[in-house]
């Protein structure tokens, strides 16, 4: 079944502030719940997830080793959340490695001209455009090349004739109503500061049609692009900014976008720069081999028979 949203990259998800294109999830684990339950994806339920884990000896063993208890009969929602937290823990390990850009940056900082000179000339030109005339660092800033928030970049947000994707506006409402947000009983921390972002976020009119600004690390490996995958290549993304329709931007928001005034060669230079943000080992990633699960020993199963004779009191 076709979905309305493009699947976002999982690389470096541990560094995200909000999850999903509309920010409807506020933690790395809660974002894992929606695809499990969504009727267009896995079409499951909390009870189904619990039954699957309980019926599979290996999954049941790993669940008990991770959470110190078997699946909870009568509280399938708790089991669903714990499964999502296990998925979130795995996703948090997907951190990209060093890139050609990182080597270039470190060479500049260290004054190592030889290391800096290994960075391709077209990528250097693209970097100058990125931080200079393009003003891309207004949003794509910091180690992850994103400020982690949301923006309207003038893309059409009609899902189909007569139906729009409201983006961040609906995402905030969904987040506040979610039984799995950081204000819920399932949150792991008692530190109120962690949930401040959720407690105080409120939808505003300008949020309509805004979508999350994604990280650009490994961006060359994650086509297609934008919240609905409507742009197939990095060159198409840059062309969108060249042909930017200012009348599609919200009038009540601060207008920070202007058409990108670059030609075809300069677009190619910027694409060359963006490609240097890729971890060369990302495509070769493989899941580590899993060892056999050894069930934990429960105290309730121990007896004087199995443990040997009781010590004498004399």
Phi and psi in degrees as a GROMACS rama.xvg file:
@    title "Ramachandran Plot"
@    xaxis  label "Phi"
@    yaxis  label "Psi"
@TYPE xy
-72.883  138.406  UNK-2
-104.622  160.876  UNK-3
-82.1473  -19.881  UNK-4
-114.594  148.478  UNK-5
-80.4387  133.389  UNK-6
-65.3056  121.631  UNK-7
-73.3574  158.857  UNK-8
-67.5039  145.875  UNK-9
-93.0673  -9.74426  UNK-10
-60.1836  131.337  UNK-11
63.4705  23.9834  UNK-12
-61.8005  -24.4601  UNK-13
-60.8553  -21.4031  UNK-14
-95.8711  3.35648  UNK-15
-75.023  153.316  UNK-16
-96.6757  -41.0826  UNK-17
-126.329  158.179  UNK-18
-125.372  152.563  UNK-19
76.4225  160.781  UNK-20
-62.1594  -26.4663  UNK-21
-104.205  2.21272  UNK-22
69.7071  27.6284  UNK-23
-76.7715  -3.29093  UNK-24
-125.88  144.245  UNK-25
-115.139  9.14229  UNK-26
-147.708  159.201  UNK-27
-67.8064  -24.5851  UNK-28
-86.5538  -37.7306  UNK-29
-67.7202  -26.8662  UNK-30
-68.1171  -20.1688  UNK-31
-78.907  -12.8033  UNK-32
-77.4717  -39.8367  UNK-33
-56.2448  -49.2494  UNK-34
-63.6957  -26.0146  UNK-35
-67.4289  -33.4161  UNK-36
-101.871  -24.7492  UNK-37
-59.9256  125.389  UNK-38
-62.5939  -18.7945  UNK-39
-86.5823  -8.95564  UNK-40
-116.989  -101.764  UNK-41
-88.1344  -14.6187  UNK-42
51.834  41.1878  UNK-43
-96.7215  -169.046  UNK-44
-147.898  166.655  UNK-45
-60.0272  -41.6265  UNK-46
-64.565  -38.2826  UNK-47
-66.0268  -44.8848  UNK-48
-59.6757  -44.6926  UNK-49
-61.237  -42.4163  UNK-50
-65.6595  -39.7143  UNK-51
-62.9117  -46.1623  UNK-52
-64.1222  -44.9636  UNK-53
-66.028  -32.2873  UNK-54
-82.5508  -15.2663  UNK-55
-101.519  113.203  UNK-56
-56.9454  -39.0074  UNK-57
-69.8963  -45.5223  UNK-58
-63.6014  -42.4945  UNK-59
-61.5676  -40.3633  UNK-60
-64.7977  -46.6949  UNK-61
-66.688  -35.7114  UNK-62
-61.5517  -47.2391  UNK-63
-66.7979  -37.0336  UNK-64
-64.6354  -36.0754  UNK-65
-77.0145  -38.8542  UNK-66
-113.444  -1.17924  UNK-67
71.6589  19.789  UNK-68
-161.677  157.416  UNK-69
-75.669  172.464  UNK-70
-56.7169  143.889  UNK-71
-90.8453  104.143  UNK-72
-66.3379  132.507  UNK-73
91.957  -9.56577  UNK-74
-138.979  65.3816  UNK-75
-65.3537  -24.9845  UNK-76
-64.733  -37.8974  UNK-77
-64.1395  -40.3502  UNK-78
-64.8994  -42.5323  UNK-79
-56.5467  -46.4999  UNK-80
-63.7154  -42.0515  UNK-81
-65.9668  -37.954  UNK-82
-61.2544  -43.6392  UNK-83
-64.0687  -36.2344  UNK-84
-67.8276  -34.0369  UNK-85
-66.4335  -42.4213  UNK-86
-62.302  -43.9071  UNK-87
-61.3087  -37.9768  UNK-88
-63.1627  -38.9569  UNK-89
-66.9601  -48.4109  UNK-90
-57.4386  -35.0284  UNK-91
-63.9081  -16.4997  UNK-92
-84.5823  -8.10264  UNK-93
-84.2169  75.6093  UNK-94
-108.979  124.247  UNK-95
-71.7561  153.383  UNK-96
-90.8613  -167.983  UNK-97
-67.8861  150.637  UNK-98
-123.827  171.944  UNK-99
-61.1247  -35.6744  UNK-100
-63.7431  -40.8231  UNK-101
-61.6495  -41.1789  UNK-102
-63.8846  -40.4763  UNK-103
-64.5081  -47.088  UNK-104
-59.6097  -47.4326  UNK-105
-65.6964  -33.9032  UNK-106
-63.6631  -40.7536  UNK-107
-64.2079  -45.1817  UNK-108
-62.322  -38.3881  UNK-109
-83.5853  -4.83609  UNK-110
71.1598  23.2028  UNK-111
-90.46  91.0938  UNK-112
-64.4299  -33.5471  UNK-113
-64.5985  -43.7211  UNK-114
-65.2283  -42.0244  UNK-115
-64.5915  -33.9112  UNK-116
-69.2772  -17.4084  UNK-117
-75.1798  -13.3534  UNK-118
-74.123  130.545  UNK-119
-58.2298  144.292  UNK-120
-63.0286  -39.6983  UNK-121
-67.2512  -34.0683  UNK-122
-68.1837  -36.3979  UNK-123
-62.9962  -43.0922  UNK-124
-63.4683  -41.5132  UNK-125
-64.0449  -37.6999  UNK-126
-62.9346  -41.9045  UNK-127
-61.3971  -40.1194  UNK-128
-66.3156  -39.3992  UNK-129
-62.2893  -45.8832  UNK-130
-91.1229  -13.3907  UNK-131
-103.687  -108.404  UNK-132
-57.5006  -31.7713  UNK-133
-72.058  -23.4444  UNK-134
53.1899  31.4274  UNK-135
-65.9641  -25.4362  UNK-136
-73.2712  -2.26506  UNK-137
-59.4012  -36.7733  UNK-138
-115.53  -39.4409  UNK-139
-95.1635  81.3673  UNK-140
-128.462  159.456  UNK-141
84.7862  -178.938  UNK-142
-58.5845  -31.899  UNK-143
-93.8242  -0.89089  UNK-144
58.9105  43.769  UNK-145
-161.259  146.442  UNK-146
-87.5618  -2.79363  UNK-147
80.5838  6.31976  UNK-148
-110.814  -151.26  UNK-149
-129.219  154.718  UNK-150
-156.056  156.671  UNK-151
-102.262  117.693  UNK-152
-114.087  21.3636  UNK-153
80.4175  17.0074  UNK-154
-82.1945  144.259  UNK-155
-61.8462  136.739  UNK-156
-118.883  26.9453  UNK-157
-78.4024  125.009  UNK-158
-74.3861  -41.7908  UNK-159
-161.243  166.771  UNK-160
-51.2607  123.62  UNK-161
85.9374  0.372082  UNK-162
-134.207  128.313  UNK-163
-112.293  158.22  UNK-164
-99.8755  108.808  UNK-165
-73.8083  -6.61082  UNK-166
63.4542  -133.718  UNK-167
-58.561  -33.087  UNK-168
-58.2708  -49.0453  UNK-169
-74.7207  -30.0738  UNK-170
-61.9733  -40.2635  UNK-171
-64.5196  -43.0071  UNK-172
-62.2462  -42.1474  UNK-173
-65.5858  -38.8757  UNK-174
-62.8003  -47.2525  UNK-175
-64.4535  -30.4122  UNK-176
-89.0127  -7.76226  UNK-177
-70.5022  133.412  UNK-178
-76.9677  2.68771  UNK-179
-119.302  15.9983  UNK-180
-80.834  179.694  UNK-181
-73.428  -3.15338  UNK-182
-97.6275  -0.473616  UNK-183
-86.7324  173.924  UNK-184
-67.2086  -14.8251  UNK-185
-89.3496  -7.01518  UNK-186
-63.0636  142.067  UNK-187
-82.1175  -23.6929  UNK-188
-112.897  146.076  UNK-189
-92.2699  0.972923  UNK-190
-74.7811  108.301  UNK-191
-62.4225  -23.9346  UNK-192
-63.5368  -32.7237  UNK-193
-62.5394  -35.6435  UNK-194
-93.6611  3.13514  UNK-195
-57.0019  -40.3202  UNK-196
-59.9223  -37.8058  UNK-197
-76.5124  -38.7229  UNK-198
-64.3405  -32.9818  UNK-199
-107.806  -6.1541  UNK-200
-72.9379  133.592  UNK-201
-133.301  139.74  UNK-202
-69.8445  139.499  UNK-203
-125.194  160.276  UNK-204
-58.6358  -36.0695  UNK-205
-67.9793  -15.7131  UNK-206
-72.3561  -13.9329  UNK-207
-65.9036  124.601  UNK-208
81.6732  6.64475  UNK-209
-89.1849  144.059  UNK-210
-134.449  159.948  UNK-211
-64.2275  139.643  UNK-212
-80.0336  113.504  UNK-213
-80.6835  158.694  UNK-214
-65.2906  149.12  UNK-215
-99.6851  0.0927685  UNK-216
-68.7304  131.819  UNK-217
64.4699  20.6787  UNK-218
-63.6579  -31.0496  UNK-219
-68.5775  -14.1761  UNK-220
-98.6836  1.20163  UNK-221
-122.815  28.0417  UNK-222
-62.5435  152.739  UNK-223
-79.1626  -178.834  UNK-224
-122.14  162.972  UNK-225
79.6741  170.434  UNK-226
-61.0091  -26.0695  UNK-227
-116.437  10.2551  UNK-228
68.4389  24.8721  UNK-229
-76.7787  -14.5064  UNK-230
-112.144  121.43  UNK-231
-81.5222  -23.9819  UNK-232
-137.065  165.506  UNK-233
-64.7946  -36.1816  UNK-234
-62.9213  -38.0434  UNK-235
-64.5347  -36.2574  UNK-236
-62.8334  -46.9565  UNK-237
-64.8043  -37.2487  UNK-238
-63.2494  -35.7177  UNK-239
-57.8723  -43.2883  UNK-240
-73.0036  -28.0404  UNK-241
-66.8335  -43.2516  UNK-242
-96.7977  27.72  UNK-243
-54.8815  130.196  UNK-244
-94.339  102.134  UNK-245
-64.5836  -26.0298  UNK-246
-70.7516  -11.9998  UNK-247
-88.4175  -10.1678  UNK-248
-81.2379  149.333  UNK-249
-64.9579  131.467  UNK-250
-72.8851  -23.3967  UNK-251
-89.7686  -2.79015  UNK-252
-98.5168  163.39  UNK-253
-71.0157  122.245  UNK-254
-82.6244  100.837  UNK-255
-104.553  -13.1217  UNK-256
-92.6683  139.184  UNK-257
-134.757  153.935  UNK-258
-54.8946  138.466  UNK-259
-81.1138  113.321  UNK-260
-93.8973  80.1877  UNK-261
-135.32  154.736  UNK-262
-97.7807  -175.754  UNK-263
-61.5287  -39.9884  UNK-264
-65.8672  -40.6589  UNK-265
-67.9556  -34.4816  UNK-266
-60.7989  -43.2112  UNK-267
-62.2279  -37.317  UNK-268
-65.2109  -41.1607  UNK-269
-67.6604  -37.535  UNK-270
-62.4765  -40.8692  UNK-271
-60.088  -41.2506  UNK-272
-63.8456  -46.5956  UNK-273
-61.5243  -33.2887  UNK-274
-67.4704  -25.4909  UNK-275
-77.4256  -1.30778  UNK-276
-89.35  3.48017  UNK-277
-91.0951  137.356  UNK-278
-73.3582  119.037  UNK-279
-63.0438  -16.0327  UNK-280
-96.7363  -0.5491  UNK-281
-61.6283  -43.4023  UNK-282
-69.4048  -22.9928  UNK-283
-89.165  2.77671  UNK-284
-60.8358  138.499  UNK-285
-135.78  145.783  UNK-286
-65.4663  137.482  UNK-287
-63.3306  146.853  UNK-288
-64.432  134.997  UNK-289
-91.1589  132.756  UNK-290
-81.261  162.54  UNK-291
-62.6808  143.689  UNK-292
-87.4054  128.054  UNK-293
-103.532  117.78  UNK-294
-58.9919  143.68  UNK-295
-74.5355  155.002  UNK-296
-92.1613  121.857  UNK-297
-86.9696  139.962  UNK-298
-60.6795  -33.9628  UNK-299
-66.8749  -18.354  UNK-300
-90.6373  -8.52806  UNK-301
-78.8811  145.214  UNK-302
-145.765  169.129  UNK-303
-66.4837  -24.9371  UNK-304
-70.0117  -47.807  UNK-305
-77.3011  -26.559  UNK-306
-93.2874  -5.21026  UNK-307
100.968  174.893  UNK-308
-65.6439  144.902  UNK-309
-68.1627  143.5  UNK-310
-64.6927  147.367  UNK-311
-71.2451  143.353  UNK-312
-87.0401  -5.16554  UNK-313
